[in-house]
Amino acid sequence: MTTPTTTASLQGAPGSRLLNKVPEVTIWFWIIKILCTTVGESFADYINTTLGFGLTNTMLLFTAVFAVVLTWQFRTKRYSPFPYWLTVVVVSVTGTLYTDMLTDQLHVPLWVSTTVFSVLLAIVFGVWWMRERTLSIHSITTFPREAFYWLTVLVTFALGTATGDWTLELTNWTPAKSVFLPLALIASIAALWRFGANPVLSFWLAYILTRPLGANIGDWLASPKTPASAGEPVGLGLGTFATSLIFLSAILATVIYLAISRSDVAETHEITHEPSVITNSRKERTALGAFGAIAAATVALMIWAHNQPHVTCDPTGQSETMPACPKAAMTGSQAKAAVVKYEKLAQTAIAQDQAGTAAASHATVQKMRDDWDADATSLQAVNNTTWTLLDNQMDAVLKAYAIDHGNIQPAPAAEQEKQLNVLLGDARSHHF
């Protein structure tokens, strides 16, 4: 799919002061867009999980970075590859984190996130159209249009993340298998665009679908070759850091090429190329019906895949994408062994705090939280009084680390150590 041709091209609104602020939609555009979406998935996971920075802190960090790079992009007077594609990379990470925050921290179901972001995207498009009378990216020549454009891009990344994750939740497909659905849908959209579908609609549909496509590619490359626990994805085992590095390098190389060749500058492209597709109303209506049929077929496929036998819960309680399976009550000795495990984790976190490795201590406490949540039902059945006492103190530890407590800042290391020591004392003096 190359450039969508519309009657609203480069004229812009009256009083326009800028040249077009986005690149021409060539094959390079789609290549970099998919590379950026893969980075959005893998780099967010690397910062959040591998480095132990925490979901809330990672989201706040990239929101701030997004504000900085977006300001740089707004200050440019025309499309420039480096600020534009840097903004896309950062917004891909930021949009991913917003959906992850809703899912992992606020426990919002993915179908709700998908619905909310779909409605929000429709509102943004509606306001954009009512104000500017065009949604074409060939008309991003004023500040308001550019603002609408980047708000739309941010929402599409969040929506693509929610939709892609919900698809995996419903189907239980592996990352490798899940690549084929968005790839097939994008190919169908490209074919209908070539036939004569509305170019603006085709562009934005494909733009949304590149997010789950890139994310699934990233998961396939980064996931371990053998599952860490039941229900966890498997892939090529490159890891999130290597995957991010490979794709960031590919993005940089492509952007350097475009900066030199200027082959994606809209004004240059229009001089050297004829319009690829000229549509008419009859073909647009036919293609719109085909889009509806494809949507219906996709829903039918999802329903069929969801009804196939597959694992619906994780017996280990370690999966990030599946709920833990209900556990039977522990015996007294099993409960004691579990408490010893938490004592060791608390001691490890204290030692890491004292050594000044805050990120490692944060990751240890996150693991302790995950294990505690997985064992909660079984421990509570053994001794509800002791479980309640320890659960309250566990919450105090998590608050000190700003885990599962909204946007509060982590407490100083001394306060974290204090809360961990209280938890240790409670665990040693109260028995299951």
N, C-alpha and C positions, 0 to 999 in steps of 0.2 A: 504494500500500500504506500503510494507516494503522496504527493500533495493533494489535499482535497480542494477542488476548485469550486468557488461560490461566487455569486454576484457581489457579495460584500468582500472586497479584496483589500487593497492597500489605501483606499482613500481615507478610512477612519472617520471620526466625527469631525464636524466643523471646528476649526481652531486647533487641529492636531499638530503637536510640536515634535513628535518623535517618529523615527523610522520604525518599522516593525520590530518588536522586542523579542520575538521567538524565532527559532530556526525554521527553514523550509522542511516540510515533512517528506524526507527522502528515506531510503533504506537505512542510512546512517542514524537518522532520528530514532527508528524503532530498535536498532541494535543497541544504542546507548541507553535507551529507556529500559530495555530488559536487563542490561547490565546494572543499571541503577537500582532496579527493584530487587535484584539478587543481593546487592550490597545492603539494601535496606533491611533485609531479613537477617543476613549473616552477621553484619557489623553490629546491629542492635543486640543480637544474642551474645556476641563476643564481649561487648562492653558490660551488658547487664549480668550475664551468667558467668562467663569464663573469668573476667576480671573481678567479679563480685561487686560491681558498682551499685547494683540494686536497680530495680525497675523505675522507682520514683526518681531517684537521682539521675538516671540515664535520660529519662523523659525531660526533666528540667534542664539538663545540660544541653540536649539537642534542640529544645525549644529556644533557648538563648542563642545557640549557634545559628539556628534557622532565622531568627530575627536579624542577626548581623549580616548573614549572606544575602538575605532578601533585601536589606537596605542597600547593599552594594549593587544588587541587580537593578533595583529601582533607580539608582543614581546614573546608570548607564543611559545613553541617548539612543542606542540602537542595539540590536542583538550582538552579543559578544560571547563566544563559546565558553570561556572559562567561568565567568560569573553565572551564566545561565545554567550550565550543567552541574556546577558545584551546588547551586540552589536545588536542583532536582535530586542530587544525591542526598543532601541533608533533609529535604522534605520527604524523601522516601523512608529514611530512618525515623523521622519524627512521626509521620502518619502511622507507621507500623507500631511505634511505641504507644500512641494514643489508644489504638485498638487493644494492644496487649495490656495496657493499664486498666481498661474497662473489664477485660476478661479475667486477668490474673489477680488484680488487686481489689477491684470492686465486685468481682464475680457476676458480671452482667452476661447473660447467655449470648452466644454468638448470633443466634437468630434475631435477638433484640438489637444488637449492635448493627447487624446488616440492615435491618429495617430502619433504624434511626439514621444511619449514614445515607441510605437511599433517599429518604425523605429530605434530609438536609441538602443532598446534591440536587434534588429536584427544585428545592427552594432557591438555591444559589443560581441554577440555570434560569429559573423563572424571573428572578430579580434582574439578572444580567440581561436577559432578553428584553424585558420591559423598559429597561433604561437605555440599552444600546441598539436594540433591534438586530443584533447579530451575535452568534456564538462562535463565529469563525475565528480561528487562531491567526488568520491572515489580516486581522483588523486590530491587533494588539498594538495600537499606536497612541494611546492616551493612558494617563495614570489610572483612571477608574477601570478601564478595560484590563489593564495589567493586574490590578488588584483582584478583579473578578477571576482572572485566569489563574493566579496562584492560589486563591482560596479554593477554586475548583480542583486544582491539582492536589492540594492537601487532602480534600475530602475524598477524592478518588483513591488515593493511597490507603486511607483509613478504611474505605469501603472495600477495596480489593483485598486488604488483609482480613477483614471480618468475613467476607464471602469465601475466600480461599480456605480459611481455617474452619469455617462451618462446613464446607464441602468435605474436608478431611474427617471432621467429626461425624458427619452423616454416613460417609461411605467406608471409612477405615482403610482407604487406599494408602499404599506406600507413596513416598515422594516421587519415585520414578514413574509409577503408574499415573499419579495425579497430574503430571506434566501434560498428558495427552488431551485432557478435556479443554483447558484454556487454549492450547495450541490449535486444536480442531476448531474451536469457536472463532479464534482470530483468523484462521484460514478461510472460514465461511464468510466472515465479515468482509475480508479482502476480496473474495470472489464476487460478493454482492455489490461491493463498491465499484469493481470493474464493470459489472453489469449496468450500473446506473443508480445505485442506492444513494440517498442523501449523503453527501460527503461529510458534513459536520456531524451528523448522527453516527456515521460509520467510524469517524475518527475517535469520538469520545467513547464509544463502546469498546473499540480496540484498546484505547488508552487504559480503561479500567481493567480489562482482562490481562494486560501485560503484568499487572501487579501479582495476581496469583501464579501466573506462569513463571515469573522471575523468582518468586519466593519458593516455589516448588523445586525449581532448579537448584537454588541455594541450599535447601534442605537435603536434596538428594546428594549434592556434593559434600556437604559438611557432616551429615549424620554418620555415626559409626557403622562399620560393616556388620557388626552383630549388635542386637538391641541391648541397651543398658538395663532395661526392665520390660516387662510385658507391655505391649502397645506402643513402645517407643519406635520412632522411625529408623530405618536402616538406609544406608547409602554407600558412597565411595570412601568415607572415612577421612576426608581432607581436613575436617575441622573448620570452625567458624573463622579463625584467624587466616588460615591459608586461603580459604574461599574468598574472604573479603579482600585480601592482598592481590589475588589473581584478578579479580574483577575490577578493583580500583586501578590496577595497572593497565588493564584493557581500556577502561574509560579514559584514563589520562592519555594513552597513546592515540586513541581515536579523536579526542578533543584537540590534541596537538595537530593531527592531520587536518582537521576541519579548520582550525585557526589559520593554517598555512594555505590550504586550498580554497577556503571560503566557498566551498561547493554547496553549503547549506544556508547561505545568506539569501533571504527571500528575494531581494531586489535583483541579485545576480542570477538566481535560478529562473526568474520570470523572463529575463532577457534571452536566456539561452535555451529554454525549453518551451514546448507547446503544452497547453493544458492536457493532462493525461485522460481526463474523463469529463464529458459534457453530458449532464443529466437532463431528463425531461420528466414531466409530472407522472406520466403513465408508468415509466420504469421505476420511479421512486415509490409509487403506490404498490407496485408488484413486489419490490424489494422489501418494503415495510411488512407486507404479509409474510414474506419469507423469514424475516427477523422474528415475527411472532411464532411461526412454525418451529424455528430453531429453539426459541425459548421454551416452547411447550415440550419439545423432544428432550431438552436438557433437564427439565423438571421431572419428566418421566424416567429418565436415566438415573437421576438422583434418588427417586423413590425406589426404583428397582434395586440399586446398589445398597441403599439403607436397609432394605428388607432381606438382604443376603446374610447368612450366618457370619458373624464376626465378633471379635472380642469387644465387650462393652465396658469392661472395667479392668483396672490394673491390680492384680493381687499383691504386688509389692508396695503399692502406694507411692511410687517414685515418678510416675509419668506426669509430664507437664500438660498433656492434652487429654487425659482420660481420668475419670474419677476412680478413687480407690475402691476395690471390692470390699463389701462388708466382711468384717473379721469376727470370728468367734471369740468369746471371752478367754483371756489368758489364764493359765494356771498361776499360782503364787510365785513359783520359781521363774516362770517366763516374765512376769511383771517385774520381778527384781532385776532380771537380766536387762530388761528394757531400760529401767531407771539407771543402771550402771552405764549403759550406752550414753544416756543424756548427761550423766556426770562427766564422762570422758570428753564429750563434745564441749561442755561448758568450760572444762579445764583447758582444752585446746584453744578455745576462743580467748580466754583470759591471757594465756601465754602469748597469743598472737597480738593482742592489744598491747601487752607490756613490751613486745618486741617492735612495736610501731607499725605493724602490718595490718592497717585498718581494713583494707579490702579483703584480706584472707580471713580476718575475724568475722567480718560481715557474712562472707560465704559460709563459714562454719555455722553461724547462728541460723542462716537460712536453711541449711541442711537439718539442723536440730528442729526447726519449725516444721519442715516437711515430714520428718520422722514422727514428730509428736502428733501431727494431724493424722498420719496414717495409723498410729496406734491408739488414738483417742478412744474409739468405741470399745476396744478390747480392755484398755486400762480402766475405763470408767465402770465397766461391768464388774471388775474385781473389787474396787473400793472407790465409790463415788466421792467420798469426802476428801481423800488424799488426792484424787485426780483433780478435783475442783481447786484445791489449794495450789497444787503445782501448775495448773492451767492458768490461774490468775497471775502467778509469778512469771510464768513463761510469757504472758502478755506484757508484763512490765519490762522484761528483757527485750522483747520485740519493739516496744515503744522506744527504749533507749537507743536501739539501732535504726529507728525509723523504718521498720519493716511492717507492712500492713497497717500503717497508721497515717495514710494520706500524705500531706505535703510537709509534715514537720521535719525539722532538721535532726540528724543523729546527735545524741548527747555526747559530751566529752568521754574519752576513753576511761577516765576514772569512774564516771557514773555507770558506764557499761559494765566495768569490772564489778562494781558494787552490786548491781542487779544480778549478775551471774553468780556471785558469791552467795547472795540470798537464796537463789535457786538451788545452789549446791547444798546449803544448809538445810533447806526444806526437804530436799530429796533424801538427805541422810537421816533426818530425824523423824520423818513420816514414812511409813512403809505400807506397801500394798498387801 
